[in-house]
Amino acid sequence: MSITRIAVPAQTLEGLTSKRSEHFGHSKFFTLIDIAGETITQVQQIENIVHANCMMPVKLLQDFKVNALIVSGIGSMPLKGFIKAGIDVFYAPKHPYRDVISLIKGMTKSEFTLMDPEKACKGHGSCRVKPFDN
């Protein structure tokens, strides 16, 4: 059985109960969850790096062999970077997915879709994801 490593932007270091970070670019940490089928096999947390450009976190997650990322908001540049790196980026609305475990449960139930580049944030407060989070 193959193992998938999913990254979730997180605000705290509380493992599966960590509060999610609502936007990739403002994440303090990433929770990395290894899943085989529907079984969680490993959970680890890493600190996001202070980045001079938005491709540095893409490289960080690529180095940790992440297969998928779950976000409610992400800029167009890192989204393009993840696509180029072969890492799937899934969109999950802010509500009701407030913590890492709720996101993982949603992911295993295929509740999320791939992030549409048209919904990516364009920078400087022009995030276009917000209208989709009713």
Secondary structure, DSSP 8 states (H G I E B T S, - for coil): --EEEEEEEESSS-GGG-BB-SSGGG-SEEEEEEEETTEEEEEEEEE----SSTTHHHHHHHHTT--EEEES--BHHHHHHHHHHT-EEEE--TTT--BHHHHHHHHHTT--EE--GGGSB-STT--SSGGG--
